[in-house]
Amino acid sequence: MSHESMPCILICDLKSLIPFQKPSVCAVVSIINGELKKKQQRKSCLQRQKTPTDREGGGNPEWNHVMNFDIRSLVNDCTHLFLGFDLYCEGVIYGNNSIGEVRVPLKDLIGEFSGVVARFLRYQIRTSDRKPNGVLSFSYKLKGTTSNNKCITVTSSPEVKSSSSAEAKIQNCSEKVEYPRIEEADEQSSPAGICYPSLEYVNCPMPGFYSPPPPNYSYYNKGTEAYNYNYKTRSLPPVYYHPGAWYGMESAGYRMTSFWILVIALLAFASTIIAAEKSPKIERISGSAGDVLEDDPVGRLKVYIYELPSKYNKKLLQKDPRCLTHMFAAEIFMHRFLLSSPVRTLNPEEADWFYTPIYPTCDLTPTGLPLPFKSPRMMRSAIQLISSNWPYWNRTEGADHFFVVPHDFGACFHYQEEKAIERGILPLLQRATLVQTFGQRNHVCLNEGSITIPPYAPPQKMQAHQIPPDTPRSIFVYFRGLFYDVNNDPEGGYYARGARAAVWENFKNNPLFDISTDHPTTYYEDMQRAIFCLCPLGWAPWSPRLVEAVVFGCIPIIIADDIVLPFADAIPWEEIGVFVAEKDVPKLDTILTSIPPEVILRKQRLLANPSMKRAMLFPQPAQPGDAFHQILNGLARKLPHDKSTYLKPNEKILNWTAGPVGDLKPW
């Protein structure tokens, strides 16, 4: 098949550079044999060229430089050949230092070129130890006179020349090219054939669904002016859309003109947001939400704590100290907080609320998973105890009592939704205020008036993994966790309602998505290097990732239909997160790359607000505005109690014999 030449643009976002130097970055581009080890590749590279050194771009270098590679003799047998990009930082003090590399199969470049329009590609840069270190963007085109007389043209010019016909005439590429060499640091060998998959298809229609037309953002008018982020000046010069081009699509059946420049901005800029602002600005939450978040509950309510036998709390913890660190530990730390809180009263007659200190989730399997099966009997036993020893439960049947129930589905006490729905909330808790991690609208396991809280995440551990705030965010989308629960749901259709399985199947090979089931020791650090963090539902809609994302300033991508988020009256989740419907998971790449840069920047400024982070944590000791205080704020806002809270003499509402037979057994 004949081809026309294609310009190839080189644009970089680099994750880390050499300290104490103004970075001057160059790229060495060569055709190499992937079957050879790295040292042998350099010695025997078939063709090699170097870009000029960009001394102004810093962590986002650009090279306006055209490179031509003669591949006439390579076309017939190129399965083992790669177009290699090696990036270096030139400096007087340290000399040439390797930044990272990209390896692109030559066969793919040739085979996937349509001959109609220039192809724009994005690849993740990897260091010698295979760690991500930024993103390289480039375009390329083929030209020649016969199918075996072809030439690759590589350029950093931002102009794309598209062919006027499906089969362009082939031009001869006989010009001799000199390939200057540079001194290179010796790097660790990498396995033969390693390459980094392209990000190019992110902008193409995904198989199986029709890519939507452009979002109607205020700055976008189809066929008129739009704005493109400029890496050099950090300004927004006007570019123009082709009237027939779809937003976010590449050349698979669609004609595009200079609109491709905006695609570069949307994809590449996303990984440079933090680098653009070395010290991220902080934005206060506006309006009543910000005031509510900073409320002080002291003086607004009084809480009486029942003194229960230690078998309901302390002995359970002594038996298994792991309960202090699992995601349901809020029940333990809330008890400890209230014992020394200024809202505590020792006089039950003046109390606004009554608290029963019980640890129903502190019953763990050998692998550390909480078992909810004894929880209903434990809860019934505790309620029977307080109702027979104090008069306060009986006068309201629990309407002025609150319980911390951080199970997957709260007081439904089961980790599988179908069985939790079948069980329903424990009948004796129907009038009580439930403080729970589970929240989903129109769900039998969420009573009106419940307070939704974040799951427990260890504050000290998270603090120990903090990295400098000016660290560039070079990961576009990050996730670590299960995609399939092979033991309980091997097909993935029931677990997470299929959403996690859809993430894996659609994006496991997409380098924009750093997703895996592995849980590395650098998990917290990696989240701080990411722009977006996936927070999909699992067995329940919530997970600790929501807390981790907010604390580490990673924009949470919330995939859980109808979820009720923690402290929703105080935290503006719509402004700091991105909500994606479960059915739209296959379009996740298009959705995220379509978010305007200014929207991303504002979300990051809000996430940088310390009050936002404090509200998601249960620190020891407690701090003003933390999750403990947000719970008290929620209780204070429910005061004064309505008249319906108190029962008439001899009035009974709750049915003590209702519920599964197993729940009625003594604990």
LINDA-V423055 format. One record per residue. N is the residue number from 1. RES is the residue in one letter. BURIAL is 1 if it has 24 or more other ideal C-beta (glycine too) atoms within 12 Angstrom, else 0. Layout:
BEGIN
n = <N	N>
res = <RES	RES>
burial = <BURIAL	BURIAL>
END
This chain:
BEGIN
n = <1	2	3	4	5	6	7	8	9	10	11	12	13	14	15	16	17	18	19	20	21	22	23	24	25	26	27	28	29	30	31	32	33	34	35	36	37	38	39	40	41	42	43	44	45	46	47	48	49	50	51	52	53	54	55	56	57	58	59	60	61	62	63	64	65	66	67	68	69	70	71	72	73	74	75	76	77	78	79	80	81	82	83	84	85	86	87	88	89	90	91	92	93	94	95	96	97	98	99	100	101	102	103	104	105	106	107	108	109	110	111	112	113	114	115	116	117	118	119	120	121	122	123	124	125	126	127	128	129	130	131	132	133	134	135	136	137	138	139	140	141	142	143	144	145	146	147	148	149	150	151	152	153	154	155	156	157	158	159	160	161	162	163	164	165	166	167	168	169	170	171	172	173	174	175	176	177	178	179	180	181	182	183	184	185	186	187	188	189	190	191	192	193	194	195	196	197	198	199	200	201	202	203	204	205	206	207	208	209	210	211	212	213	214	215	216	217	218	219	220	221	222	223	224	225	226	227	228	229	230	231	232	233	234	235	236	237	238	239	240	241	242	243	244	245	246	247	248	249	250	251	252	253	254	255	256	257	258	259	260	261	262	263	264	265	266	267	268	269	270	271	272	273	274	275	276	277	278	279	280	281	282	283	284	285	286	287	288	289	290	291	292	293	294	295	296	297	298	299	300	301	302	303	304	305	306	307	308	309	310	311	312	313	314	315	316	317	318	319	320	321	322	323	324	325	326	327	328	329	330	331	332	333	334	335	336	337	338	339	340	341	342	343	344	345	346	347	348	349	350	351	352	353	354	355	356	357	358	359	360	361	362	363	364	365	366	367	368	369	370	371	372	373	374	375	376	377	378	379	380	381	382	383	384	385	386	387	388	389	390	391	392	393	394	395	396	397	398	399	400	401	402	403	404	405	406	407	408	409	410	411	412	413	414	415	416	417	418	419	420	421	422	423	424	425	426	427	428	429	430	431	432	433	434	435	436	437	438	439	440	441	442	443	444	445	446	447	448	449	450	451	452	453	454	455	456	457	458	459	460	461	462	463	464	465	466	467	468	469	470	471	472	473	474	475	476	477	478	479	480	481	482	483	484	485	486	487	488	489	490	491	492	493	494	495	496	497	498	499	500	501	502	503	504	505	506	507	508	509	510	511	512	513	514	515	516	517	518	519	520	521	522	523	524	525	526	527	528	529	530	531	532	533	534	535	536	537	538	539	540	541	542	543	544	545	546	547	548	549	550	551	552	553	554	555	556	557	558	559	560	561	562	563	564	565	566	567	568	569	570	571	572	573	574	575	576	577	578	579	580	581	582	583	584	585	586	587	588	589	590	591	592	593	594	595	596	597	598	599	600	601	602	603	604	605	606	607	608	609	610	611	612	613	614	615	616	617	618	619	620	621	622	623	624	625	626	627	628	629	630	631	632	633	634	635	636	637	638	639	640	641	642	643	644	645	646	647	648	649	650	651	652	653	654	655	656	657	658	659	660	661	662	663	664	665	666	667>
res = <M	S	H	E	S	M	P	C	I	L	I	C	D	L	K	S	L	I	P	F	Q	K	P	S	V	C	A	V	V	S	I	I	N	G	E	L	K	K	K	Q	Q	R	K	S	C	L	Q	R	Q	K	T	P	T	D	R	E	G	G	G	N	P	E	W	N	H	V	M	N	F	D	I	R	S	L	V	N	D	C	T	H	L	F	L	G	F	D	L	Y	C	E	G	V	I	Y	G	N	N	S	I	G	E	V	R	V	P	L	K	D	L	I	G	E	F	S	G	V	V	A	R	F	L	R	Y	Q	I	R	T	S	D	R	K	P	N	G	V	L	S	F	S	Y	K	L	K	G	T	T	S	N	N	K	C	I	T	V	T	S	S	P	E	V	K	S	S	S	S	A	E	A	K	I	Q	N	C	S	E	K	V	E	Y	P	R	I	E	E	A	D	E	Q	S	S	P	A	G	I	C	Y	P	S	L	E	Y	V	N	C	P	M	P	G	F	Y	S	P	P	P	P	N	Y	S	Y	Y	N	K	G	T	E	A	Y	N	Y	N	Y	K	T	R	S	L	P	P	V	Y	Y	H	P	G	A	W	Y	G	M	E	S	A	G	Y	R	M	T	S	F	W	I	L	V	I	A	L	L	A	F	A	S	T	I	I	A	A	E	K	S	P	K	I	E	R	I	S	G	S	A	G	D	V	L	E	D	D	P	V	G	R	L	K	V	Y	I	Y	E	L	P	S	K	Y	N	K	K	L	L	Q	K	D	P	R	C	L	T	H	M	F	A	A	E	I	F	M	H	R	F	L	L	S	S	P	V	R	T	L	N	P	E	E	A	D	W	F	Y	T	P	I	Y	P	T	C	D	L	T	P	T	G	L	P	L	P	F	K	S	P	R	M	M	R	S	A	I	Q	L	I	S	S	N	W	P	Y	W	N	R	T	E	G	A	D	H	F	F	V	V	P	H	D	F	G	A	C	F	H	Y	Q	E	E	K	A	I	E	R	G	I	L	P	L	L	Q	R	A	T	L	V	Q	T	F	G	Q	R	N	H	V	C	L	N	E	G	S	I	T	I	P	P	Y	A	P	P	Q	K	M	Q	A	H	Q	I	P	P	D	T	P	R	S	I	F	V	Y	F	R	G	L	F	Y	D	V	N	N	D	P	E	G	G	Y	Y	A	R	G	A	R	A	A	V	W	E	N	F	K	N	N	P	L	F	D	I	S	T	D	H	P	T	T	Y	Y	E	D	M	Q	R	A	I	F	C	L	C	P	L	G	W	A	P	W	S	P	R	L	V	E	A	V	V	F	G	C	I	P	I	I	I	A	D	D	I	V	L	P	F	A	D	A	I	P	W	E	E	I	G	V	F	V	A	E	K	D	V	P	K	L	D	T	I	L	T	S	I	P	P	E	V	I	L	R	K	Q	R	L	L	A	N	P	S	M	K	R	A	M	L	F	P	Q	P	A	Q	P	G	D	A	F	H	Q	I	L	N	G	L	A	R	K	L	P	H	D	K	S	T	Y	L	K	P	N	E	K	I	L	N	W	T	A	G	P	V	G	D	L	K	P	W>
burial = <0	1	1	1	1	1	1	1	1	1	1	1	1	1	1	1	1	1	0	0	0	0	1	1	1	1	1	1	1	1	1	1	1	1	0	1	0	1	0	0	1	1	0	0	1	1	1	1	1	1	1	1	1	1	0	0	1	1	1	1	1	1	1	0	1	1	1	1	1	1	1	1	0	1	1	0	0	1	0	0	1	1	1	1	1	1	1	1	1	1	0	0	0	0	0	1	1	1	1	1	1	1	1	1	1	1	1	1	1	1	0	1	1	1	1	1	1	1	1	1	1	1	1	1	1	1	1	0	0	0	1	1	1	1	1	1	1	1	1	1	1	1	1	1	0	0	0	0	0	1	1	1	1	1	1	1	1	1	0	1	1	1	1	0	0	0	0	1	0	1	1	0	1	0	0	0	1	0	0	0	0	1	0	1	0	0	1	0	0	1	0	0	0	1	1	1	1	1	1	1	1	1	1	1	1	1	0	0	0	0	1	0	0	1	0	0	0	0	0	1	0	0	0	0	0	1	1	1	1	1	1	0	0	0	0	0	0	0	1	0	1	1	0	0	1	1	1	1	1	1	1	1	0	1	1	1	1	1	1	1	1	1	1	1	1	1	1	1	1	1	1	1	1	1	1	1	0	0	0	1	0	0	0	0	1	0	0	0	1	0	0	1	1	1	1	0	1	0	0	0	1	1	1	1	1	1	0	1	0	0	0	1	1	1	0	1	1	0	0	1	0	1	1	1	1	1	1	1	1	1	1	1	1	1	1	1	1	1	1	0	1	0	1	1	0	0	0	1	0	0	1	1	1	1	1	1	1	1	1	1	1	1	1	1	0	0	0	0	1	1	1	1	1	1	1	1	1	1	1	1	1	1	1	1	1	1	1	0	0	1	0	1	1	1	1	1	1	1	1	1	1	1	1	1	1	1	1	1	1	1	1	1	1	1	1	1	1	0	0	1	0	0	1	1	1	1	1	1	1	1	1	1	1	1	1	1	1	1	1	1	0	0	1	1	1	1	1	0	1	1	1	1	1	1	1	1	1	1	1	0	0	1	0	0	0	0	1	0	0	0	1	1	1	1	1	1	1	1	1	1	1	1	1	1	1	0	0	0	1	0	0	1	0	0	1	1	1	1	1	1	1	1	1	1	1	1	1	0	0	1	1	1	1	1	1	0	0	0	0	0	0	0	1	1	1	1	1	1	1	1	1	1	1	1	1	1	1	1	1	1	1	1	1	1	1	1	1	1	1	1	1	1	1	1	1	1	1	1	1	1	1	0	1	1	1	1	1	1	1	1	1	1	1	0	1	1	1	1	1	1	0	1	0	1	1	1	1	1	1	1	1	1	1	1	1	1	1	0	1	1	1	1	1	1	1	1	1	1	1	1	1	1	1	1	1	1	1	1	1	0	0	1	0	0	1	1	1	1	1	1	1	1	1	1	1	1	0	1	0	0	0	0	0	0	1	0	0	0	0	0	0	0	0	1	0	0	0	0	1	0	0	0	1	0	0	0	1>
END
